[in-house]
Amino acid sequence: MTLLRIALAQVNATVGDLDGNAELIVEWTRRAAARGARVVVFPEMMLTGYPVEDLALRASFVEASIAGLHAVAARLAAEGLGGVAVVTGYLDRRTDLAPRTGLPAGAPLDAAALLHGGRVVITSAKHHLPNYGVFDEFRYFVPGDTLPVFRLPTKGGESVEIAIAICEDLWQDGGPVAVCRRAGAGLLVVPNASPYERGKDDVRLDLVVRRAREAGAALAYANMIGGQDELVFDGDSILVAADGALIARGPQFEEALVVADLDLPAAPGQPAADQPVDAEDGTVITIRRVTLPLSGPADVPGAEQPEGVEGSRLVWPRLSDPAEVYAALVTGVRDYVRKNGFRSVIVALSGGIDSALTATIAADAIGPSNVYVALMPSRYSSEGSITDAEDLVKRQGLRAVTIPIAAMVNAFEKELAPTGFPETGLPAENLQARVRGVVLMGLSNADGHLVLTTGNKSELATGYSTLYGDSAGGFGPIKDVLKTLVWELSRWRNEEAARAGGTPPIPENSITKPPSAELSPGQMDTDSLPPYEVLDALLDDYVEKDMGTAELIAAGHDPELVERVVRLVDTAEYKRRQYPPGPKISQKNFGRDRRLPITNRWREPRPS
């Protein structure tokens, strides 16, 4: 057996920032080299960020990615890092395919490259292209048909062989994993950009263990972290031995360098020639082999006496369920604000739980001094709600302004009265919400704040929101959070603060009082919706699991409630389509995951 030190760099790339991402590759390679790593693995499409969506179809962007890759390889060598084998993702293209209908323009590739000695040694592309959930990769890429295997000599005179696959190639049977076993590689390294979903960490570990055993090789799974529009990447990089034993595991929602020593089998004799192999998925993959020149830590400045892994953390502790969900929301907000050039956010603070949690997430994401809140009491705002909002501001040190809206609403009502505009009912209620939206957007324009909406998934599902009112804004932090989970996260956040000896950020009354939009006298959410614990269970089955009416009733939901809620969800599609993006935490969010036509006469049939 031969000892190899490997580093997994789970870092935060930004889509389109090729120079900034290249800088990260160089910087984290330097860190890996300083710790004596011979190989460092970066995430999928590290150089371009992920997902690039239609940028993949733009020739100028693809060309910049390819040129940037070669520039990074040269820079690594120029800075004395050419002796480290760097595996990184980038955007490439096929040049041997004639344009045709159905082929993505320019034949782009979701690619990975091995950089060493100042050059791009070998490249490959993702073989299995996901086309489900949030993924549209048949739209953007053509599949790869090679498995690169590079032979890395060691100082002891032996060599190890390392194969490269990409993300989805682990999730599907056959393909690169099956070919890796035929190739006889001792290690399979896999760059990933695997988005977060609640509970996905256990699924990932089981997958990596299973694929390592199938490949007959140790497996290094390096995953991206950070937020990109609706997607959040949680890191959680994993390293297992060929028998599936866990060796190292990175943190969740943190940039980190996961460094570990592997005992790998020595490569046999001379490297075999390139060979096509049945990939066991109806395709043929060609094993392409290269041999790197002998190099090592002595080639890296400052690495003559590298920091060892002895005593360093190899397996970071797992977050609890509410902790990881909360971290995903904070990460999504932080990166949406930062990567889009905002310096501050503004939230309509009502004293209710949704706005309280939204403001708290924002404060944790970008700091309380950058969170502005607008208290906009109306004629129906209770004294308790006003004091709860003021209490939250004091607890967290947010920047607050109070702008009563009663006079504004009265002015609108006066001008609308000649048209027959009603004094009460839904139009009057929505008018108040829209006045608040106008105020928020005015403050946003004046001061450059990003407006955060406060609607939760239960409200979005049932259409319990006002277009151009509480739905007005640029980002929805709790858009994918059911109401019952809003309460759970709020209690958890308060408990964490108390455990640390701090002040709970959310007033207890905001958590315990019955939810109300306070748009009419004595209004409660339960006037329009069933209790949230009942509603959310039904929404989970209908939205997440795609159950039809008959299945929902068979699952134990009340038939009359099923018919009512399904109708509410189906008729609110046009509202959801106009809602801003927000972090995805569930298996099926409103946005990239769940895509239904707005104009749609299909209705779930009533069970006989």
Disulfide bonds with the S-S distance in Angstrom:
none
